[in-house]
Amino acid sequence: MLLVIVVLGVLPLLFGMEWLLLIELPGELPLGTLLAAVVLMAGAGVALIASEPCPLLRWVAIVLLIMSVAWLPAGIILSGSAALNFSGDAEHSAAFWRYTGITAGGVLLGMLWAGALRLRRIMTRSGGRFA
C-alpha cells in the first residue's frame, strides 16, 4: 500500500498535471507540498517494512522516517509559511533544500536497498531462477 502511495504521488509529474500540485489547501498549504511530505513518509515506510532481515537498513529506515516526518514542519519553520515561500533568509532556504535533497535521496536509496534485499531473498528461495 505504501508503494502505491509513492507511485500515485509521482503520477501528476509524469502526466504533465503540475497545475494539480498548486491547488491551495486550508492554511495556504499547496497540495504538492502535502503530497511531497506524504510520499517521503511512505517511501521511508516501504524501506522500514522491507528491512526485516537487515538491522542496518532498519536503523537507516527509522532515521529516514523521522527525517521525512520532520520535513514539512522544518520547511514551515524555516520559511515562515505553509507554502514554503522563502522570501527572506537565503541561508534558511539553502539549508531546507539541502535537507530536502538528503531526505529524498536517502528515501530513494532506502527503497532501492530494500528492493534489492527482497529480490535477493526471492532469488535465493527459487534457486537463482525466476519462478
N, C-alpha and C positions, 0 to 999 in steps of 0.2 A: 504494500500500500504506500509506503514512504517513497519508493522508487517511482510509483505512478505520480505522486505529488511533484517530484523533481521534474519528471518529463512534462507534465501539464504546465508547470511553471515556466518552462522554456518555450513552449509552443507559440505564444504570441510573438516572440522574437523571430522564430523560424518562418512564420507565415505573414510577416510584414504587418502585424497588428499592434505596432508600438503605441498608437493612439489609446489603446485599451489600458496601457500601463499608466497613462497620465490622468485617468479618472480620479477625481479628488474624493476621498472618504472623509467622514467626520473628523474634525481636528486637523484639517489640511494635510492629511497623510495621503500621498498618492498610492493608488492601487499597486503600482510597480514596486514601490518601496516595501509595502507589506508582503507582496509576493516574493521579493528577493529574500526577506527575512525568513519566510516560511520554507522556501527552497533550501536555504542554507541549513536550517534546523533539520529538515527532512533528509538532506544528504548526509549530515553528520549522524543522524539516526540510522540510516542504512549501514554506514560503516560500523556503528556500535552494535547493531543487531547481528551483523555478519562477522563480528570479531571474535566469536566464541572460542575458537581453538588457538587464538594468538593473544596472549596477555599484553604484548606491546601495542598491538593495534587497538585493543580495548582501551588502554590508557590514552593513546593518541585520540581515539574517537570521543572519549569523555571530554578531553580538553577542547576538541573541535566543537562539540555540542555546547559547551559553556561559552566558547567564543561566539558561536552562532546565535545563541540566546541573547548575548550581550551586544550584538552588532547594532540592532536598531536603537536601543536605549543610548548606546555610546554615540551614535550619529546624532541623535536628537540633542544630547547634552553638548556635544562639540559644536553643532551648528546653531543651536538655539531655536530650531524649528522642526516640526514633524516632517516637513517637506525636504529636509536635509539640504537647505539652501545655505551654502557657506558664503556669506556676503562680507564678513569681517576679517577674521584672522586666517591668514594663509597657512600658518603652522597647524591650526586645527584641521583645516581641510586636508593638508598633506598627511597628517597623522591618521585621519579617518580613512583616506584612500589606501594608505599602506596597510592598515588593519583590515580593510575590505579585501585587498589582494591576498594577504596572507591567509585570511579566513577562507575565502573562496577557493584558493589554490589548495589549501590543506584539506578542505572538504572533498574536492575533486580527487586528490591523491588518495585520501582515505577510502573513497568509494572504489577507486581502481584497485587499491591494495586488497580490499575486502573481496572484490570480484575475482581477483587473481587467486586468492586463497580458496574461494568457493570453487573455481574452475579446477584448481589442483586437487581438491577433495573429490570432485566428480570424476576426474581422470584417474585418480588412484583407485576408486571403487570400481570403475569399469575396466580396469586392467590396461589403461593407457589408450583406450579407443572410445570414441563417442558411441553411446548406445542408442 
